[in-house]
Amino acid sequence: MNLKIYLLELGKRQIDLIPELTKRGININACDLSRALNDNVYHSPKLKKVREFSEEIIEDWKNNATWKPTSKRAASATKFAKTAERNGTL
């Protein structure tokens, strides 16, 4: 699951996850959050737990989402992200 693409599609940013993670008892800074969201980085149990909780939060956001990418910019960003994921550059 590429969390960065889902965040982009929902109009969210990585920093939006920090308060939600804090509610679940995980204190994390933006740098460590970024490391946890990278697909190839699981250096510590804490980052693995952050990734798991982030997946749950994003799933909740997806299930409750009413926002759809309607602007050209959002649609373009989503298309770019999906192309980059297919090419392995994201």
Buried (B, 14 or more C-beta within 10 A) or exposed (E): EBBBBBBBBBBBEBEBBBEBBEEEEBEBEEEBBBBBBBEEEEEEEEBEBBBEBBBEBBEEBEEEEEEEBEEEEBEEBBEEBBEBBEEEEB
